[in-house]
Amino acid sequence: MKAHRDSIAELSALTEALVEEHRAEEARYRSILEGQPVARRRADGLSWAPVNVVRTAYTMGGRPTLEIEADAGQPGAFRSGAAVQLSSNDDKGDAVTFRGIVRSARGLEAEVVLDGHDLPEQATHRVWTLDARFDERSFQEMAKALSEVLNAGTDGKPSRLATLREVLLGYARPEPSEPEPFEHPSLNPSQCAAVGHALTAHEVTTVHGPPGTGKTTTLVQLVKSLVRRGEKVMCAAPSNAAVDLMVERLGAAGLKVARIGHPMRIDPAVVDRSMDRLVEADPDFKQVKAYRRQAEEAVREAEKKFRSFGSDQRTARREAYAEARALRKEANQLEAFLAERALDGAEVVCCTLVGAADRLLRDRRFGTLVLDEAGQALEPAAWIPIRWAHRVVLAGDASQLPPTVKHPAALKAGLGVSLLEKAIARDRNVHLLDTQYRMHADIMAFPNARFYGGKLQAHPSVAAAALGDLQPLTFIDTAGRGWEEERSNPEADTTGRSHASICNPEEAQFTVDRVRELLAAHPQASVGVIAPYRAQVTLLEELLHSDRVAAKGRLSIQTVDGFQGQERDIMVIALTRSNAEGTVGFLSEYRRMNVAMTRARMHLLVIGDSATLGNDSFYAAFTQHCENAGAYRSCWEWA
């Protein structure tokens, strides 16, 4: 009983932290979007107004689509995937509002896919306003999941969710199990051991996959084995990109995969496995299209009579709209039936954590949930798919990117600690993948010692892989050059929050010169450039624009988060910070730096000011490591 009380107390505190995060985000949204006139919102890039609908249609999955043109606003304010709201006032002053997702945008033109299945009546005859939208669905679904987990087993009846809660949170021991002997020619011993334990574990298995250790390869073989045993498997992850990677790899392995999610947020490479495409491939979908075509014809007839004011015309208009609604209802019901049929035929269902709340999944149960990139998942979000599973496999690395938490009070209350981090700390059947296939051994050495207790080894195929005589690891110290950081002008992000970023123009130019040398000396190598601050990334992009064009895809420049899950032959990290106070700020998030340092295959170049960085124990240790390894150089060598 005490364990039960402890788990409830922990989840209650987590619920309060989630509420704080929700309130803070909603308040920020309202203060900027709802508290400002349209002219200010336009200037801040958060609204387009006035907006005209130039064409209506239906896209994949029967979703209504509006092609719009704006008379005023900021080009580029609304990018593909952005959550938006369209609103209009008719002649009577009644508000009409629709929510949707931006499918594509160029200049002040965009295509918006609406939520639901109905087109706005008289859409082309109204004047609209397009606003960025605070999408609170994720908070609602997380809160709902936490409530269900908290209440599981309180009625005195056996509850699988209650068992998973106690085991995952560390208040009950996992039921002992004997690992199944498992061998596969494409897996190493640590990978085979992880699969063997996961196949027989009763509640939870944790697959700890440091960078380059073949976590995805391992999970694919696990899922294949589970499917062969007759299980229905769910694979979920915090981001669409991570889910799409799993879909691609599982599909390539010959499994029948169904991808749950909005088609506008699914990678085009795997969109054929989306529910919309699977439904469209059903022979009976032609009847759905017929219903919708008839509905469109009815709406067009009604629109023709829009400026006719006789009673007969008004009656005909009402009847036409009523017929359209009835036809759409028939189409929606048939489409829902076809979706259920498509899911019945799938061996693996893939979705984001919030996507697991889709109505199609609420009455379905899965033998195993594989939760990939679990280290980046907010714990409340992780509980959404756990509700549908008999057992759980947590896979990821708690030493890489953590969950994103924006409100300090919520972070302090523990919202930033992932379920994976708890599982590793509480030893919930943790299996380390100990062989990495990405990095030269010299590149691996510092992250291995700092984050993984020296337990990683480099596979022989990469341990000594190099680019000619190019040293695998180099740190160039910019101390003494007077290259001081600068604070950029405040900029508004996609949530409307204004913030200042940091750049270092002199360091940026020095970085550009080194990148150009590397591109020229190694014309076949792929090169990535990382800076921790958006302003520095923007500056590097501007300086290297012509080089990126000439490199034809070999050169990419992003923040740390943008390179998560990626790798390059050569990685260049511009640390940016240089100040008299010795402040490192954002660089103190060492897990992000672990991500940055482990993207390189054959050469890692780090550029930074040791006079600033040396005040931080992590960077002081890195500088010392480079000196001991003969990898330290001074920028004065290029003076």
GUKEVEX-31299 format. One record per residue (C-alpha): x, y, z. Coordinates in nm, 2 decimals. Example, Ala and Ser with C-alpha at 12.3 -4.5 7.8 and 13.67 -1.06 7.14 Angstrom:
residues 2
[node [1.23, -0.45, 0.78]]
[node [1.37, -0.11, 0.71]]
end
This chain:
residues 639
[node [0.00, 0.00, 0.00]]
[node [0.29, 0.24, 0.08]]
[node [0.43, 0.18, -0.27]]
[node [0.09, 0.27, -0.42]]
[node [0.07, 0.59, -0.21]]
[node [0.43, 0.68, -0.32]]
[node [0.35, 0.63, -0.69]]
[node [0.03, 0.83, -0.66]]
[node [0.22, 1.11, -0.48]]
[node [0.48, 1.12, -0.76]]
[node [0.22, 1.13, -1.04]]
[node [0.02, 1.39, -0.85]]
[node [0.32, 1.62, -0.84]]
[node [0.38, 1.55, -1.21]]
[node [0.03, 1.65, -1.28]]
[node [0.07, 1.98, -1.10]]
[node [0.39, 2.05, -1.30]]
[node [0.21, 1.98, -1.62]]
[node [-0.07, 2.22, -1.52]]
[node [0.19, 2.49, -1.45]]
[node [0.35, 2.43, -1.80]]
[node [0.01, 2.45, -1.96]]
[node [-0.10, 2.77, -1.78]]
[node [0.23, 2.94, -1.86]]
[node [0.22, 2.85, -2.23]]
[node [-0.15, 2.95, -2.27]]
[node [-0.09, 3.28, -2.09]]
[node [0.20, 3.36, -2.32]]
[node [-0.01, 3.28, -2.62]]
[node [-0.30, 3.49, -2.51]]
[node [-0.09, 3.79, -2.41]]
[node [0.06, 3.81, -2.75]]
[node [-0.21, 3.69, -2.99]]
[node [-0.53, 3.78, -2.82]]
[node [-0.41, 4.09, -2.64]]
[node [-0.28, 4.27, -2.94]]
[node [-0.46, 4.44, -3.24]]
[node [-0.44, 4.27, -3.58]]
[node [-0.19, 4.53, -3.70]]
[node [0.05, 4.44, -3.43]]
[node [0.00, 4.06, -3.48]]
[node [0.07, 4.11, -3.85]]
[node [0.39, 4.30, -3.77]]
[node [0.50, 4.02, -3.53]]
[node [0.44, 3.76, -3.80]]
[node [0.16, 3.59, -3.61]]
[node [-0.14, 3.69, -3.83]]
[node [-0.23, 3.74, -4.19]]
[node [-0.53, 3.97, -4.25]]
[node [-0.73, 4.02, -4.45]]
[node [-0.73, 3.68, -4.61]]
[node [-0.93, 3.56, -4.91]]
[node [-1.01, 3.20, -4.99]]
[node [-0.95, 3.15, -5.37]]
[node [-1.02, 2.78, -5.40]]
[node [-1.16, 2.50, -5.19]]
[node [-1.10, 2.12, -5.24]]
[node [-1.05, 1.79, -5.06]]
[node [-0.71, 1.64, -5.01]]
[node [-0.58, 1.31, -4.90]]
[node [-0.82, 1.14, -4.65]]
[node [-1.11, 1.36, -4.75]]
[node [-0.97, 1.65, -4.56]]
[node [-1.11, 1.99, -4.67]]
[node [-0.84, 2.23, -4.80]]
[node [-0.84, 2.60, -4.85]]
[node [-0.61, 2.79, -5.08]]
[node [-0.57, 3.14, -4.94]]
[node [-0.42, 3.47, -5.03]]
[node [-0.34, 3.74, -4.78]]
[node [-0.33, 4.12, -4.84]]
[node [-0.11, 4.19, -4.55]]
[node [0.13, 4.00, -4.32]]
[node [0.48, 3.87, -4.30]]
[node [0.60, 3.62, -4.57]]
[node [0.72, 3.31, -4.40]]
[node [0.52, 3.36, -4.09]]
[node [0.33, 3.03, -4.15]]
[node [0.54, 2.73, -4.25]]
[node [0.44, 2.38, -4.33]]
[node [0.30, 2.19, -4.03]]
[node [0.21, 2.51, -3.83]]
[node [-0.12, 2.50, -3.63]]
[node [-0.34, 2.78, -3.74]]
[node [-0.69, 2.93, -3.69]]
[node [-0.91, 3.09, -3.96]]
[node [-1.18, 3.32, -3.84]]
[node [-1.44, 3.54, -4.01]]
[node [-1.73, 3.77, -3.91]]
[node [-2.04, 3.76, -4.13]]
[node [-2.27, 4.06, -4.19]]
[node [-2.45, 3.99, -3.86]]
[node [-2.12, 3.99, -3.66]]
[node [-2.13, 3.62, -3.59]]
[node [-1.79, 3.46, -3.56]]
[node [-1.70, 3.16, -3.77]]
[node [-1.38, 2.98, -3.68]]
[node [-1.20, 2.68, -3.82]]
[node [-0.87, 2.52, -3.71]]
[node [-0.62, 2.35, -3.93]]
[node [-0.26, 2.28, -4.04]]
[node [-0.06, 2.47, -4.30]]
[node [0.02, 2.22, -4.58]]
[node [0.24, 2.46, -4.78]]
[node [0.32, 2.83, -4.80]]
[node [0.50, 3.07, -5.03]]
[node [0.50, 3.44, -4.98]]
[node [0.15, 3.55, -4.87]]
[node [-0.01, 3.24, -5.02]]
[node [-0.08, 2.92, -4.83]]
[node [-0.27, 2.60, -4.84]]
[node [-0.45, 2.51, -4.52]]
[node [-0.59, 2.17, -4.44]]
[node [-0.88, 2.20, -4.19]]
[node [-0.95, 1.97, -3.90]]
[node [-1.27, 1.76, -3.95]]
[node [-1.43, 1.68, -4.28]]
[node [-1.65, 1.98, -4.36]]
[node [-1.57, 2.28, -4.58]]
[node [-1.68, 2.62, -4.45]]
[node [-2.00, 2.73, -4.61]]
[node [-1.96, 3.03, -4.84]]
[node [-1.59, 3.02, -4.78]]
[node [-1.50, 3.21, -5.10]]
[node [-1.75, 3.48, -5.01]]
[node [-1.60, 3.57, -4.67]]
[node [-1.30, 3.77, -4.56]]
[node [-1.08, 3.58, -4.31]]
[node [-0.81, 3.63, -4.06]]
[node [-0.53, 3.37, -4.03]]
[node [-0.37, 3.34, -3.68]]
[node [-0.11, 3.12, -3.53]]
[node [-0.27, 2.88, -3.28]]
[node [-0.18, 2.75, -2.94]]
[node [-0.24, 2.38, -2.99]]
[node [-0.36, 2.27, -2.65]]
[node [-0.46, 1.92, -2.76]]
[node [-0.13, 1.77, -2.64]]
[node [-0.18, 1.91, -2.29]]
[node [-0.54, 1.78, -2.28]]
[node [-0.43, 1.43, -2.38]]
[node [-0.14, 1.42, -2.14]]
[node [-0.36, 1.53, -1.85]]
[node [-0.62, 1.27, -1.94]]
[node [-0.35, 1.00, -1.95]]
[node [-0.21, 1.10, -1.61]]
[node [-0.56, 1.09, -1.47]]
[node [-0.62, 0.73, -1.59]]
[node [-0.28, 0.62, -1.46]]
[node [-0.35, 0.78, -1.12]]
[node [-0.69, 0.61, -1.09]]
[node [-0.58, 0.27, -1.23]]
[node [-0.66, -0.01, -0.98]]
[node [-0.84, 0.22, -0.73]]
[node [-1.16, 0.02, -0.77]]
[node [-1.00, -0.29, -0.63]]
[node [-1.00, -0.48, -0.96]]
[node [-0.68, -0.62, -1.12]]
[node [-0.53, -0.35, -1.35]]
[node [-0.25, -0.40, -1.59]]
[node [-0.20, -0.03, -1.61]]
[node [-0.16, -0.01, -1.23]]
[node [0.10, -0.29, -1.24]]
[node [0.30, -0.10, -1.51]]
[node [0.27, 0.22, -1.31]]
[node [0.43, 0.06, -1.00]]
[node [0.70, -0.12, -1.19]]
[node [0.79, 0.17, -1.42]]
[node [0.81, 0.42, -1.14]]
[node [1.02, 0.19, -0.92]]
[node [0.77, 0.10, -0.65]]
[node [0.75, -0.27, -0.74]]
[node [1.01, -0.51, -0.88]]
[node [0.96, -0.65, -1.23]]
[node [0.84, -1.01, -1.24]]
[node [1.15, -1.23, -1.29]]
[node [1.19, -1.38, -1.64]]
[node [1.44, -1.59, -1.82]]
[node [1.58, -1.43, -2.14]]
[node [1.51, -1.60, -2.46]]
[node [1.82, -1.71, -2.65]]
[node [1.84, -1.49, -2.95]]
[node [2.09, -1.47, -3.23]]
[node [2.09, -1.27, -3.55]]
[node [2.37, -1.22, -3.80]]
[node [2.32, -0.84, -3.82]]
[node [2.33, -0.79, -3.44]]
[node [2.62, -0.79, -3.19]]
[node [2.61, -0.97, -2.86]]
[node [2.48, -0.67, -2.66]]
[node [2.20, -0.61, -2.92]]
[node [2.10, -0.98, -2.92]]
[node [2.09, -0.98, -2.54]]
[node [1.86, -0.68, -2.54]]
[node [1.62, -0.85, -2.78]]
[node [1.63, -1.17, -2.59]]
[node [1.54, -1.00, -2.26]]
[node [1.27, -0.79, -2.42]]
[node [1.10, -1.10, -2.57]]
[node [1.04, -1.25, -2.23]]
[node [1.01, -0.95, -1.99]]
[node [0.67, -0.93, -1.82]]
[node [0.64, -0.56, -1.77]]
[node [0.93, -0.35, -1.89]]
[node [1.26, -0.37, -2.07]]
[node [1.49, -0.07, -2.11]]
[node [1.72, -0.06, -2.41]]
[node [1.99, 0.20, -2.35]]
[node [2.13, 0.30, -2.69]]
[node [2.41, 0.56, -2.69]]
[node [2.50, 0.73, -3.02]]
[node [2.57, 0.51, -3.31]]
[node [2.51, 0.18, -3.13]]
[node [2.24, 0.05, -3.37]]
[node [1.94, 0.11, -3.15]]
[node [1.69, 0.13, -3.44]]
[node [1.84, -0.19, -3.60]]
[node [1.79, -0.37, -3.27]]
[node [1.43, -0.25, -3.23]]
[node [1.34, -0.36, -3.58]]
[node [1.46, -0.71, -3.51]]
[node [1.27, -0.71, -3.18]]
[node [0.95, -0.60, -3.35]]
[node [1.00, -0.87, -3.62]]
[node [1.03, -1.14, -3.36]]
[node [0.73, -1.01, -3.17]]
[node [0.52, -1.02, -3.49]]
[node [0.63, -1.37, -3.57]]
[node [0.50, -1.47, -3.23]]
[node [0.16, -1.33, -3.33]]
[node [0.17, -1.01, -3.13]]
[node [0.02, -0.68, -3.25]]
[node [0.29, -0.41, -3.18]]
[node [0.27, -0.04, -3.13]]
[node [0.58, 0.18, -3.20]]
[node [0.57, 0.53, -3.07]]
[node [0.81, 0.82, -3.03]]
[node [0.80, 1.19, -2.93]]
[node [0.85, 1.34, -3.27]]
[node [0.72, 1.27, -3.62]]
[node [1.07, 1.24, -3.76]]
[node [1.15, 0.96, -3.51]]
[node [0.83, 0.78, -3.59]]
[node [0.88, 0.81, -3.97]]
[node [1.23, 0.66, -3.93]]
[node [1.08, 0.36, -3.76]]
[node [0.81, 0.33, -4.02]]
[node [1.07, 0.34, -4.30]]
[node [1.29, 0.07, -4.13]]
[node [1.00, -0.16, -4.03]]
[node [0.85, -0.13, -4.38]]
[node [1.19, -0.22, -4.54]]
[node [1.20, -0.53, -4.31]]
[node [0.88, -0.65, -4.48]]
[node [0.63, -0.57, -4.20]]
[node [0.28, -0.44, -4.25]]
[node [0.29, -0.10, -4.10]]
[node [0.01, 0.15, -4.04]]
[node [0.12, 0.51, -3.96]]
[node [-0.13, 0.71, -3.75]]
[node [-0.10, 1.09, -3.79]]
[node [-0.19, 1.39, -3.99]]
[node [-0.06, 1.34, -4.35]]
[node [0.08, 1.69, -4.36]]
[node [0.32, 1.60, -4.08]]
[node [0.44, 1.27, -4.22]]
[node [0.75, 1.24, -4.42]]
[node [0.67, 1.20, -4.79]]
[node [0.90, 0.89, -4.80]]
[node [0.66, 0.69, -4.58]]
[node [0.33, 0.87, -4.65]]
[node [0.21, 0.56, -4.84]]
[node [0.19, 0.38, -4.51]]
[node [-0.02, 0.65, -4.35]]
[node [-0.38, 0.57, -4.26]]
[node [-0.51, 0.81, -4.53]]
[node [-0.32, 0.62, -4.80]]
[node [-0.41, 0.28, -4.67]]
[node [-0.78, 0.38, -4.66]]
[node [-0.76, 0.53, -5.01]]
[node [-0.61, 0.20, -5.14]]
[node [-0.92, 0.01, -5.02]]
[node [-1.14, -0.09, -5.33]]
[node [-1.44, 0.04, -5.14]]
[node [-1.29, 0.39, -5.11]]
[node [-1.43, 0.48, -5.45]]
[node [-1.77, 0.50, -5.29]]
[node [-1.64, 0.76, -5.03]]
[node [-1.51, 0.97, -5.32]]
[node [-1.85, 0.94, -5.49]]
[node [-2.03, 1.07, -5.18]]
[node [-1.79, 1.36, -5.15]]
[node [-1.81, 1.45, -5.52]]
[node [-2.19, 1.46, -5.49]]
[node [-2.15, 1.68, -5.18]]
[node [-1.93, 1.92, -5.36]]
[node [-2.18, 1.94, -5.65]]
[node [-2.45, 2.02, -5.40]]
[node [-2.24, 2.30, -5.24]]
[node [-2.16, 2.45, -5.58]]
[node [-2.53, 2.46, -5.66]]
[node [-2.59, 2.64, -5.33]]
[node [-2.31, 2.89, -5.40]]
[node [-2.46, 2.97, -5.74]]
[node [-2.77, 3.09, -5.55]]
[node [-2.58, 3.29, -5.29]]
[node [-2.68, 3.63, -5.43]]
[node [-3.04, 3.52, -5.51]]
[node [-3.27, 3.65, -5.24]]
[node [-3.61, 3.51, -5.33]]
[node [-3.78, 3.26, -5.09]]
[node [-3.76, 2.98, -5.34]]
[node [-3.39, 3.04, -5.38]]
[node [-3.33, 3.05, -5.01]]
[node [-3.52, 2.72, -4.97]]
[node [-3.32, 2.56, -5.25]]
[node [-3.00, 2.68, -5.09]]
[node [-3.09, 2.53, -4.75]]
[node [-3.18, 2.20, -4.92]]
[node [-2.86, 2.19, -5.11]]
[node [-2.65, 2.25, -4.80]]
[node [-2.85, 1.98, -4.61]]
[node [-2.80, 1.73, -4.89]]
[node [-2.42, 1.81, -4.88]]
[node [-2.41, 1.75, -4.51]]
[node [-2.59, 1.42, -4.54]]
[node [-2.36, 1.30, -4.81]]
[node [-2.05, 1.40, -4.61]]
[node [-2.19, 1.20, -4.31]]
[node [-2.22, 0.89, -4.53]]
[node [-1.87, 0.94, -4.66]]
[node [-1.73, 0.99, -4.31]]
[node [-1.90, 0.68, -4.17]]
[node [-1.77, 0.46, -4.46]]
[node [-1.42, 0.60, -4.43]]
[node [-1.42, 0.52, -4.05]]
[node [-1.51, 0.16, -4.13]]
[node [-1.23, 0.14, -4.39]]
[node [-0.98, 0.28, -4.14]]
[node [-1.08, 0.01, -3.89]]
[node [-1.03, -0.25, -4.16]]
[node [-0.68, -0.11, -4.24]]
[node [-0.58, -0.13, -3.88]]
[node [-0.70, -0.48, -3.85]]
[node [-0.46, -0.58, -4.13]]
[node [-0.16, -0.40, -3.99]]
[node [0.11, -0.59, -3.79]]
[node [0.26, -0.28, -3.65]]
[node [0.10, 0.06, -3.57]]
[node [0.33, 0.36, -3.55]]
[node [0.24, 0.71, -3.41]]
[node [0.37, 0.99, -3.20]]
[node [0.30, 0.99, -2.83]]
[node [0.01, 1.23, -2.86]]
[node [-0.10, 1.06, -3.18]]
[node [-0.16, 0.75, -2.97]]
[node [-0.47, 0.93, -2.84]]
[node [-0.63, 0.89, -3.18]]
[node [-0.99, 0.77, -3.16]]
[node [-0.90, 0.47, -3.38]]
[node [-0.67, 0.33, -3.11]]
[node [-0.88, 0.38, -2.79]]
[node [-1.05, 0.05, -2.81]]
[node [-0.74, -0.14, -2.92]]
[node [-0.48, -0.32, -2.71]]
[node [-0.12, -0.42, -2.80]]
[node [0.10, -0.69, -2.67]]
[node [0.41, -0.47, -2.67]]
[node [0.47, -0.10, -2.69]]
[node [0.81, 0.00, -2.82]]
[node [0.87, 0.36, -2.71]]
[node [1.16, 0.50, -2.91]]
[node [1.36, 0.81, -2.83]]
[node [1.21, 0.78, -2.48]]
[node [1.48, 1.01, -2.33]]
[node [1.31, 1.31, -2.52]]
[node [0.96, 1.22, -2.41]]
[node [0.77, 1.41, -2.15]]
[node [0.66, 1.15, -1.89]]
[node [0.29, 1.25, -1.92]]
[node [0.31, 1.20, -2.29]]
[node [0.47, 0.86, -2.25]]
[node [0.18, 0.74, -2.05]]
[node [-0.06, 0.81, -2.34]]
[node [0.04, 0.49, -2.54]]
[node [0.14, 0.29, -2.23]]
[node [-0.23, 0.27, -2.15]]
[node [-0.29, 0.05, -2.46]]
[node [0.00, -0.19, -2.39]]
[node [0.05, -0.51, -2.20]]
[node [0.42, -0.44, -2.16]]
[node [0.67, -0.17, -2.25]]
[node [1.01, -0.14, -2.41]]
[node [1.17, 0.19, -2.34]]
[node [1.45, 0.27, -2.59]]
[node [1.68, 0.57, -2.61]]
[node [1.96, 0.75, -2.43]]
[node [1.90, 0.97, -2.12]]
[node [2.24, 1.13, -2.19]]
[node [2.12, 1.30, -2.51]]
[node [1.84, 1.56, -2.57]]
[node [1.61, 1.58, -2.28]]
[node [1.23, 1.66, -2.29]]
[node [1.15, 2.02, -2.38]]
[node [1.01, 2.21, -2.08]]
[node [0.97, 2.58, -2.11]]
[node [0.84, 2.69, -1.77]]
[node [1.10, 2.70, -1.49]]
[node [0.86, 2.60, -1.21]]
[node [0.75, 2.29, -1.41]]
[node [1.11, 2.20, -1.48]]
[node [1.20, 2.23, -1.11]]
[node [0.90, 2.01, -1.03]]
[node [1.04, 1.73, -1.23]]
[node [0.86, 1.76, -1.56]]
[node [1.20, 1.75, -1.74]]
[node [1.28, 1.40, -1.61]]
[node [1.19, 1.14, -1.86]]
[node [1.05, 0.79, -1.78]]
[node [1.36, 0.65, -1.95]]
[node [1.58, 0.84, -1.71]]
[node [1.38, 0.71, -1.42]]
[node [1.40, 0.35, -1.55]]
[node [1.78, 0.36, -1.59]]
[node [1.82, 0.52, -1.25]]
[node [1.59, 0.25, -1.09]]
[node [1.74, -0.03, -1.30]]
[node [1.43, -0.15, -1.48]]
[node [1.58, -0.43, -1.68]]
[node [1.84, -0.20, -1.84]]
[node [2.04, -0.34, -2.13]]
[node [2.32, -0.12, -2.27]]
[node [2.41, -0.14, -2.63]]
[node [2.79, -0.13, -2.59]]
[node [2.93, -0.12, -2.95]]
[node [2.91, 0.20, -3.16]]
[node [2.94, 0.19, -3.54]]
[node [2.97, 0.56, -3.61]]
[node [3.28, 0.73, -3.46]]
[node [3.65, 0.70, -3.48]]
[node [3.77, 0.58, -3.14]]
[node [3.94, 0.92, -3.07]]
[node [3.61, 1.11, -3.12]]
[node [3.42, 0.86, -2.90]]
[node [3.67, 0.88, -2.61]]
[node [3.56, 1.19, -2.43]]
[node [3.18, 1.13, -2.45]]
[node [3.24, 0.77, -2.35]]
[node [3.43, 0.87, -2.04]]
[node [3.20, 1.15, -1.95]]
[node [2.85, 1.00, -2.01]]
[node [2.89, 0.62, -2.04]]
[node [3.14, 0.53, -1.78]]
[node [3.39, 0.41, -2.04]]
[node [3.16, 0.11, -2.13]]
[node [3.14, 0.18, -2.50]]
[node [3.37, 0.03, -2.76]]
[node [3.42, 0.13, -3.12]]
[node [3.35, -0.14, -3.38]]
[node [3.66, -0.23, -3.58]]
[node [3.50, -0.10, -3.89]]
[node [3.50, 0.26, -3.76]]
[node [3.76, 0.26, -3.48]]
[node [4.04, 0.38, -3.70]]
[node [3.85, 0.51, -4.00]]
[node [4.00, 0.85, -4.10]]
[node [4.01, 1.10, -4.38]]
[node [4.37, 1.07, -4.49]]
[node [4.61, 1.24, -4.25]]
[node [4.33, 1.45, -4.10]]
[node [4.34, 1.42, -3.72]]
[node [4.01, 1.27, -3.59]]
[node [3.97, 1.53, -3.31]]
[node [4.08, 1.89, -3.30]]
[node [4.00, 2.18, -3.06]]
[node [4.09, 2.53, -3.18]]
[node [4.12, 2.77, -2.90]]
[node [4.01, 3.13, -2.98]]
[node [4.13, 3.28, -2.65]]
[node [4.30, 3.61, -2.67]]
[node [4.17, 3.72, -3.00]]
[node [3.90, 3.95, -2.86]]
[node [3.62, 3.79, -3.05]]
[node [3.34, 3.89, -2.82]]
[node [2.99, 3.75, -2.84]]
[node [2.70, 3.98, -2.93]]
[node [2.34, 3.97, -2.84]]
[node [2.12, 3.97, -3.15]]
[node [1.80, 4.18, -3.19]]
[node [1.50, 4.01, -3.03]]
[node [1.32, 3.78, -3.26]]
[node [0.98, 3.60, -3.23]]
[node [0.97, 3.23, -3.25]]
[node [0.67, 3.02, -3.37]]
[node [0.49, 3.05, -3.03]]
[node [0.51, 3.42, -3.04]]
[node [0.77, 3.45, -2.76]]
[node [1.03, 3.72, -2.81]]
[node [1.38, 3.64, -2.72]]
[node [1.74, 3.75, -2.79]]
[node [1.99, 3.51, -2.93]]
[node [2.37, 3.52, -2.93]]
[node [2.62, 3.54, -3.21]]
[node [2.99, 3.59, -3.25]]
[node [3.08, 3.74, -3.59]]
[node [3.46, 3.70, -3.57]]
[node [3.43, 3.34, -3.46]]
[node [3.17, 3.28, -3.73]]
[node [3.41, 3.40, -4.00]]
[node [3.69, 3.19, -3.86]]
[node [3.46, 2.89, -3.86]]
[node [3.36, 2.96, -4.22]]
[node [3.73, 2.97, -4.33]]
[node [3.80, 2.63, -4.16]]
[node [3.49, 2.48, -4.32]]
[node [3.60, 2.59, -4.67]]
[node [3.94, 2.44, -4.61]]
[node [3.78, 2.11, -4.51]]
[node [3.54, 2.11, -4.81]]
[node [3.83, 2.18, -5.05]]
[node [4.06, 1.91, -4.90]]
[node [3.79, 1.64, -4.88]]
[node [3.56, 1.69, -5.18]]
[node [3.37, 1.37, -5.12]]
[node [3.31, 1.41, -4.75]]
[node [2.98, 1.53, -4.59]]
[node [3.02, 1.82, -4.36]]
[node [2.79, 1.94, -4.08]]
[node [2.82, 2.27, -3.89]]
[node [2.66, 2.31, -3.54]]
[node [2.61, 2.62, -3.34]]
[node [2.42, 2.63, -3.01]]
[node [2.24, 2.96, -3.08]]
[node [2.00, 3.03, -3.36]]
[node [2.16, 3.37, -3.43]]
[node [2.50, 3.21, -3.49]]
[node [2.34, 2.95, -3.71]]
[node [2.17, 3.22, -3.92]]
[node [2.50, 3.41, -3.96]]
[node [2.69, 3.09, -4.06]]
[node [2.41, 3.01, -4.31]]
[node [2.45, 3.36, -4.47]]
[node [2.83, 3.34, -4.49]]
[node [2.83, 2.98, -4.63]]
[node [2.53, 3.02, -4.87]]
[node [2.74, 3.00, -5.19]]
[node [2.94, 2.71, -5.04]]
[node [2.62, 2.52, -4.96]]
[node [2.50, 2.56, -5.32]]
[node [2.84, 2.45, -5.46]]
[node [2.86, 2.15, -5.22]]
[node [2.53, 2.01, -5.36]]
[node [2.40, 1.86, -5.04]]
[node [2.73, 1.78, -4.87]]
[node [2.71, 2.08, -4.63]]
[node [2.45, 2.14, -4.37]]
[node [2.42, 2.40, -4.09]]
[node [2.19, 2.36, -3.79]]
[node [2.15, 2.39, -3.42]]
[node [2.22, 2.08, -3.20]]
[node [1.85, 1.98, -3.20]]
[node [1.85, 1.98, -3.57]]
[node [2.12, 1.72, -3.59]]
[node [1.97, 1.48, -3.34]]
[node [1.97, 1.13, -3.50]]
[node [2.20, 1.24, -3.79]]
[node [2.57, 1.19, -3.86]]
[node [2.83, 1.34, -4.10]]
[node [3.19, 1.25, -4.20]]
[node [3.31, 1.58, -4.06]]
[node [3.14, 1.79, -3.79]]
[node [3.23, 2.14, -3.69]]
[node [3.10, 2.29, -3.37]]
[node [3.12, 2.67, -3.32]]
[node [3.07, 2.72, -2.94]]
[node [3.01, 3.09, -2.99]]
[node [3.04, 3.21, -2.62]]
[node [3.32, 3.45, -2.54]]
[node [3.28, 3.70, -2.26]]
[node [3.47, 3.86, -1.98]]
[node [3.23, 3.70, -1.72]]
[node [3.30, 3.34, -1.82]]
[node [2.93, 3.28, -1.87]]
[node [2.85, 2.97, -2.08]]
[node [2.47, 2.99, -2.05]]
[node [2.30, 2.74, -2.28]]
[node [2.62, 2.55, -2.32]]
[node [2.58, 2.41, -1.97]]
[node [2.32, 2.17, -2.11]]
[node [2.58, 1.90, -2.14]]
[node [2.35, 1.64, -2.29]]
[node [2.30, 1.87, -2.59]]
[node [2.68, 1.89, -2.62]]
[node [2.70, 1.51, -2.61]]
[node [2.47, 1.51, -2.91]]
[node [2.68, 1.76, -3.09]]
[node [3.01, 1.58, -3.02]]
[node [2.88, 1.24, -3.13]]
[node [2.76, 1.33, -3.48]]
[node [3.10, 1.30, -3.65]]
[node [3.23, 0.98, -3.82]]
[node [3.59, 1.07, -3.90]]
[node [3.67, 1.42, -3.79]]
[node [3.53, 1.64, -3.51]]
[node [3.65, 2.01, -3.50]]
[node [3.54, 2.22, -3.20]]
[node [3.61, 2.59, -3.20]]
[node [3.58, 2.79, -2.88]]
[node [3.72, 3.04, -2.63]]
[node [3.90, 2.85, -2.34]]
[node [3.91, 3.17, -2.13]]
[node [3.53, 3.17, -2.12]]
[node [3.47, 2.79, -2.13]]
[node [3.74, 2.71, -1.88]]
[node [3.52, 2.83, -1.60]]
[node [3.29, 2.54, -1.66]]
[node [3.41, 2.19, -1.54]]
[node [3.28, 2.01, -1.85]]
[node [3.46, 2.23, -2.10]]
[node [3.77, 2.25, -1.88]]
[node [3.78, 1.87, -1.88]]
[node [3.73, 1.86, -2.26]]
[node [4.01, 2.11, -2.32]]
[node [4.24, 1.91, -2.10]]
[node [4.14, 1.59, -2.28]]
[node [4.23, 1.75, -2.62]]
[node [4.57, 1.87, -2.48]]
[node [4.64, 1.52, -2.35]]
[node [4.54, 1.37, -2.69]]
[node [4.75, 1.61, -2.89]]
[node [4.44, 1.76, -3.04]]
[node [4.47, 2.11, -2.90]]
[node [4.55, 2.40, -3.14]]
[node [4.54, 2.78, -3.11]]
[node [4.36, 3.01, -3.36]]
[node [4.68, 3.22, -3.36]]
[node [4.82, 2.96, -3.59]]
[node [4.60, 3.12, -3.86]]
[node [4.67, 3.48, -3.77]]
end
